[in-house]
Amino acid sequence: MAERVAATRRNSVVEEGAPAPVLRDGSSLASSGTVSKRPDLRHCWYAGPHGRQAALLIGWRRVSPTAGWEGHIAVAAPDDDGWSIVTLWVGAGMLEAA
């Protein structure tokens, strides 16, 4: 478990070329000159199979230097009992700043 936590922290650092999270004032994390050690959670829009949904952006990753960026999100998904909260990795093109 400690290894997973360390990997998550290591991967949450904003890398050069990463999509810049949008801050409340409209500036981006990259241009603000500050990087938080813990991930900043952000509201975003997810274009998924159930249409445009509000989601919570947890972080970014790129699995290889040639791969596109993916956003880690938490979103509500319908299930047999109503709705559940799920987390998933989706392509950056499926996300829009709120």
Backbone as ProteinMPNN parsed JSONL, in Angstrom:
{"seq_chain_A": "MAERVAATRRNSVVEEGAPAPVLRDGSSLASSGTVSKRPDLRHCWYAGPHGRQAALLIGWRRVSPTAGWEGHIAVAAPDDDGWSIVTLWVGAGMLEAA", "coords_chain_A": {"N_chain_A": [[0.824, -1.184, 0.0], [1.926, 1.251, 0.795], [3.748, 1.631, -1.263], [2.044, 2.103, -3.423], [0.85, 4.505, -2.631], [3.103, 6.174, -2.611], [3.767, 6.062, -5.339], [1.503, 7.28, -6.44], [1.742, 9.87, -5.397], [4.167, 10.594, -6.584], [3.447, 10.532, -9.28], [1.596, 12.555, -9.374], [2.779, 14.988, -9.644], [3.037, 17.882, -11.583], [3.946, 17.545, -14.875], [6.167, 18.646, -17.496], [4.486, 19.731, -20.319], [2.106, 18.612, -19.585], [-1.49, 18.673, -19.368], [-2.594, 21.748, -18.2], [-4.013, 22.286, -15.102], [-6.932, 24.215, -14.493], [-7.208, 27.066, -12.53], [-9.31, 28.609, -10.003], [-9.316, 31.374, -10.478], [-8.964, 31.498, -13.159], [-6.398, 31.343, -14.128], [-3.633, 29.167, -14.904], [-2.184, 26.262, -13.352], [0.427, 25.811, -14.179], [1.234, 28.345, -15.089], [1.043, 29.814, -12.805], [3.193, 29.435, -11.19], [3.343, 27.954, -8.898], [3.317, 24.791, -7.324], [1.358, 22.413, -5.921], [1.899, 20.028, -3.322], [0.049, 18.102, -2.715], [-2.575, 16.661, -4.641], [-4.637, 18.916, -6.446], [-8.036, 19.019, -6.367], [-10.44, 19.28, -8.871], [-13.396, 20.588, -10.33], [-14.891, 19.341, -13.271], [-16.087, 18.778, -16.643], [-17.307, 15.816, -18.039], [-17.411, 14.055, -20.976], [-19.122, 11.486, -21.487], [-20.579, 8.14, -21.815], [-23.159, 8.633, -20.943], [-23.824, 11.136, -21.707], [-22.994, 14.63, -21.185], [-21.466, 15.055, -18.14], [-21.082, 16.192, -14.763], [-17.98, 16.037, -13.105], [-15.254, 15.075, -10.941], [-12.027, 16.05, -11.141], [-9.196, 14.299, -10.455], [-6.492, 13.835, -10.974], [-3.679, 13.742, -13.31], [-2.189, 11.678, -15.873], [0.315, 10.138, -17.941], [0.928, 7.362, -19.703], [3.055, 6.625, -21.282], [5.798, 8.225, -23.045], [4.887, 8.743, -25.638], [2.189, 8.496, -25.527], [-1.121, 9.911, -25.174], [-2.434, 12.352, -22.809], [-4.186, 11.405, -19.849], [-7.005, 11.834, -17.76], [-7.735, 11.389, -14.338], [-10.729, 10.689, -12.949], [-13.619, 11.197, -10.832], [-16.906, 10.17, -10.963], [-20.494, 10.104, -11.175], [-22.285, 7.141, -11.797], [-24.878, 5.254, -13.321], [-26.411, 2.46, -11.696], [-27.769, -0.767, -10.717], [-29.124, -0.122, -8.367], [-29.585, 2.581, -8.453], [-27.517, 5.14, -8.336], [-23.933, 5.179, -8.426], [-20.704, 6.147, -7.234], [-17.898, 6.271, -9.213], [-14.438, 5.812, -10.062], [-12.268, 6.596, -12.718], [-9.939, 6.411, -15.482], [-9.7, 8.597, -18.157], [-9.406, 9.731, -21.565], [-7.87, 12.903, -22.247], [-9.259, 14.433, -24.086], [-11.893, 13.933, -23.542], [-12.577, 15.505, -21.477], [-13.506, 18.652, -20.044], [-12.84, 21.92, -18.905], [-14.48, 23.274, -16.044]], "CA_chain_A": [[0.0, 0.0, 0.0], [2.815, 2.414, 0.853], [4.316, 1.814, -2.598], [1.002, 2.706, -4.263], [0.716, 5.904, -2.215], [4.293, 6.87, -3.1], [3.641, 6.181, -6.795], [0.471, 8.283, -6.707], [2.337, 11.188, -5.125], [5.184, 10.835, -7.598], [2.773, 10.763, -10.555], [0.71, 13.716, -9.307], [3.548, 16.191, -9.93], [2.763, 18.375, -12.924], [5.08, 17.368, -15.758], [6.199, 19.536, -18.642], [3.612, 19.267, -21.384], [0.846, 18.09, -19.039], [-2.585, 19.642, -19.399], [-2.52, 22.598, -17.012], [-5.297, 22.439, -14.427], [-7.403, 25.592, -14.44], [-7.487, 27.525, -11.181], [-10.56, 29.368, -9.891], [-9.202, 32.717, -11.051], [-8.801, 31.38, -14.602], [-5.01, 31.087, -14.48], [-3.327, 27.742, -14.839], [-1.189, 25.881, -12.359], [1.748, 25.973, -14.772], [1.597, 29.755, -15.181], [1.005, 30.456, -11.492], [4.5, 29.29, -10.574], [3.28, 27.149, -7.688], [2.875, 23.412, -7.486], [0.95, 21.843, -4.64], [2.376, 18.664, -3.118], [-1.093, 17.204, -2.788], [-3.329, 16.987, -5.852], [-5.767, 19.834, -6.36], [-9.23, 18.446, -6.968], [-11.105, 20.287, -9.687], [-14.627, 20.229, -11.02], [-14.752, 19.349, -14.724], [-17.168, 18.128, -17.374], [-16.903, 14.558, -18.659], [-18.256, 13.663, -22.104], [-19.133, 10.03, -21.422], [-21.678, 7.415, -22.453], [-24.451, 9.134, -20.465], [-23.857, 12.559, -22.024], [-22.088, 15.508, -20.431], [-21.679, 14.9, -16.703], [-20.147, 16.817, -13.836], [-17.026, 15.075, -12.558], [-14.189, 15.626, -10.12], [-10.724, 15.698, -11.695], [-8.31, 13.933, -9.355], [-5.1, 13.959, -11.394], [-3.307, 13.474, -14.696], [-1.085, 10.739, -16.11], [0.646, 9.742, -19.307], [1.54, 6.059, -19.455], [4.321, 6.569, -22.007], [6.081, 9.532, -23.651], [4.153, 8.925, -26.894], [0.747, 8.395, -25.27], [-1.809, 11.145, -24.802], [-2.719, 12.519, -21.39], [-5.439, 10.875, -19.321], [-7.43, 12.416, -16.498], [-8.34, 10.485, -13.348], [-11.93, 11.395, -12.513], [-14.688, 10.553, -10.064], [-18.157, 10.551, -11.611], [-21.645, 9.265, -10.833], [-22.68, 6.221, -12.864], [-26.073, 4.504, -12.939], [-26.292, 1.025, -11.448], [-29.063, -1.403, -10.442], [-29.772, 0.496, -7.208], [-29.645, 4.034, -8.618], [-26.25, 5.723, -8.771], [-22.711, 4.899, -7.674], [-19.554, 6.97, -7.594], [-16.809, 5.456, -9.735], [-13.267, 6.548, -10.537], [-11.734, 6.003, -13.935], [-9.015, 7.192, -16.29], [-10.27, 8.874, -19.475], [-8.592, 10.596, -22.406], [-8.024, 14.336, -21.982], [-10.246, 14.965, -25.011], [-13.236, 13.711, -23.006], [-12.745, 16.398, -20.328], [-13.584, 20.087, -20.308], [-12.789, 22.702, -17.666], [-15.79, 23.789, -15.605]], "C_chain_A": [[0.873, 1.254, 0.0], [3.44, 2.693, -0.515], [3.311, 2.48, -3.535], [0.824, 4.183, -3.925], [1.898, 6.712, -2.744], [4.223, 7.071, -4.612], [2.606, 7.231, -7.171], [1.023, 9.678, -6.483], [3.355, 11.556, -6.197], [4.528, 11.201, -8.932], [1.888, 11.995, -10.547], [1.448, 15.024, -9.565], [3.269, 16.601, -11.371], [4.025, 18.263, -13.756], [5.012, 18.382, -16.888], [5.342, 18.941, -19.748], [2.29, 18.707, -20.897], [-0.251, 19.125, -19.221], [-2.566, 20.444, -18.102], [-3.888, 22.705, -16.366], [-5.672, 23.916, -14.343], [-7.745, 25.949, -13.003], [-8.757, 28.366, -11.176], [-10.483, 30.741, -10.539], [-8.972, 32.688, -12.558], [-7.365, 31.168, -15.035], [-4.759, 29.589, -14.402], [-2.251, 27.486, -13.801], [0.212, 26.124, -12.902], [2.169, 27.44, -14.804], [1.623, 30.446, -13.823], [2.341, 30.369, -10.768], [4.489, 28.489, -9.29], [2.778, 25.753, -8.021], [2.567, 22.869, -6.105], [1.482, 20.425, -4.523], [1.229, 17.671, -3.102], [-1.921, 17.606, -4.003], [-4.46, 17.964, -5.56], [-6.946, 19.19, -7.072], [-9.973, 19.562, -7.688], [-12.399, 19.731, -10.269], [-14.348, 20.295, -12.517], [-16.004, 18.732, -15.337], [-16.597, 16.929, -18.103], [-17.899, 14.22, -19.758], [-18.224, 12.144, -22.208], [-20.352, 9.416, -22.071], [-23.065, 7.89, -22.029], [-24.59, 10.63, -20.734], [-22.855, 13.331, -21.185], [-22.448, 15.43, -18.956], [-20.65, 15.694, -15.914], [-19.254, 15.727, -13.257], [-16.023, 15.823, -11.694], [-12.869, 15.129, -10.691], [-9.75, 15.497, -10.545], [-6.844, 14.118, -9.734], [-4.916, 13.641, -12.86], [-2.228, 12.402, -14.747], [-0.877, 10.597, -17.615], [1.441, 8.463, -19.159], [2.829, 5.843, -20.241], [4.551, 7.929, -22.663], [5.298, 9.792, -24.94], [2.641, 8.869, -26.716], [0.168, 9.763, -24.945], [-2.055, 11.186, -23.304], [-4.075, 11.938, -21.052], [-5.732, 11.561, -17.999], [-8.067, 11.363, -15.617], [-9.53, 11.229, -12.765], [-12.798, 10.528, -11.615], [-15.989, 11.083, -10.643], [-19.267, 9.615, -11.153], [-22.015, 8.415, -12.042], [-23.911, 5.439, -12.419], [-25.744, 3.036, -12.691], [-27.679, 0.486, -11.108], [-29.833, -0.734, -9.312], [-29.899, 2.01, -7.32], [-28.356, 4.567, -9.206], [-25.115, 5.294, -7.855], [-21.642, 5.887, -8.113], [-18.439, 6.031, -8.027], [-15.64, 6.371, -10.091], [-12.743, 5.825, -11.764], [-10.776, 6.964, -14.611], [-9.639, 7.356, -17.663], [-9.33, 9.792, -20.249], [-8.889, 12.064, -22.156], [-9.067, 14.973, -22.891], [-11.675, 14.794, -24.54], [-13.545, 14.648, -21.844], [-12.739, 17.856, -20.766], [-13.565, 20.814, -18.969], [-14.171, 23.239, -17.332], [-15.711, 25.275, -15.357]], "O_chain_A": [[0.585, 2.211, -0.718], [3.639, 3.85, -0.885], [3.684, 3.325, -4.348], [0.665, 5.015, -4.819], [1.715, 7.812, -3.267], [4.583, 8.137, -5.111], [2.808, 7.991, -8.118], [0.795, 10.574, -7.295], [3.396, 12.696, -6.661], [5.01, 12.09, -9.635], [1.463, 12.447, -11.61], [0.812, 16.07, -9.694], [3.267, 15.762, -12.272], [5.062, 18.819, -13.394], [3.946, 18.912, -17.202], [5.474, 17.76, -20.07], [1.433, 18.361, -21.709], [0.023, 20.325, -19.228], [-2.527, 19.864, -17.017], [-4.834, 23.165, -17.004], [-4.806, 24.767, -14.143], [-8.483, 25.225, -12.335], [-9.227, 28.788, -12.232], [-11.472, 31.224, -11.089], [-8.802, 33.739, -13.175], [-7.12, 30.842, -16.197], [-5.588, 28.838, -13.888], [-1.503, 28.388, -13.423], [1.089, 26.589, -12.174], [3.337, 27.75, -14.57], [2.165, 31.544, -13.698], [2.598, 31.137, -9.84], [5.529, 28.354, -8.645], [1.925, 25.57, -8.89], [3.426, 22.868, -5.223], [1.516, 19.693, -5.512], [1.423, 16.505, -3.446], [-1.958, 18.785, -4.356], [-5.151, 17.847, -4.548], [-6.854, 18.855, -8.253], [-10.112, 20.664, -7.159], [-12.481, 18.562, -10.648], [-13.651, 21.196, -12.983], [-16.871, 18.227, -14.625], [-15.531, 17.013, -18.714], [-19.097, 14.11, -19.5], [-17.399, 11.581, -22.928], [-21.08, 10.091, -22.798], [-24.05, 7.577, -22.697], [-25.374, 11.313, -20.076], [-21.976, 12.747, -20.553], [-23.583, 15.703, -18.566], [-19.503, 15.849, -16.334], [-19.718, 14.628, -12.955], [-15.956, 17.052, -11.719], [-12.619, 13.925, -10.724], [-9.507, 16.412, -9.758], [-6.037, 14.519, -8.895], [-5.87, 13.313, -13.566], [-1.455, 12.232, -13.804], [-1.754, 10.89, -18.427], [2.515, 8.466, -18.557], [3.616, 4.962, -19.897], [3.609, 8.705, -22.822], [5.07, 10.949, -25.296], [1.894, 9.162, -27.649], [0.88, 10.661, -24.496], [-1.903, 10.179, -22.612], [-4.999, 11.972, -21.864], [-4.824, 11.835, -17.214], [-8.849, 10.538, -16.089], [-9.363, 12.284, -12.152], [-12.72, 9.299, -11.635], [-16.162, 12.292, -10.798], [-19.01, 8.468, -10.786], [-22.054, 8.906, -13.17], [-23.987, 5.006, -11.27], [-24.912, 2.445, -13.381], [-28.664, 1.218, -11.204], [-31.064, -0.771, -9.297], [-30.292, 2.659, -6.35], [-28.119, 4.467, -10.409], [-25.314, 5.074, -6.66], [-21.677, 6.398, -9.233], [-18.078, 5.106, -7.299], [-15.828, 7.552, -10.383], [-12.771, 4.597, -11.837], [-10.792, 8.168, -14.354], [-10.064, 6.376, -18.274], [-8.552, 10.54, -19.656], [-10.033, 12.431, -21.884], [-9.699, 15.956, -22.505], [-12.582, 15.433, -25.073], [-14.639, 14.602, -21.283], [-12.064, 18.238, -21.721], [-14.2, 20.376, -18.01], [-14.938, 23.611, -18.22], [-16.708, 25.892, -14.982]]}, "name": "protein", "num_of_chains": 1, "seq": "MAERVAATRRNSVVEEGAPAPVLRDGSSLASSGTVSKRPDLRHCWYAGPHGRQAALLIGWRRVSPTAGWEGHIAVAAPDDDGWSIVTLWVGAGMLEAA"}
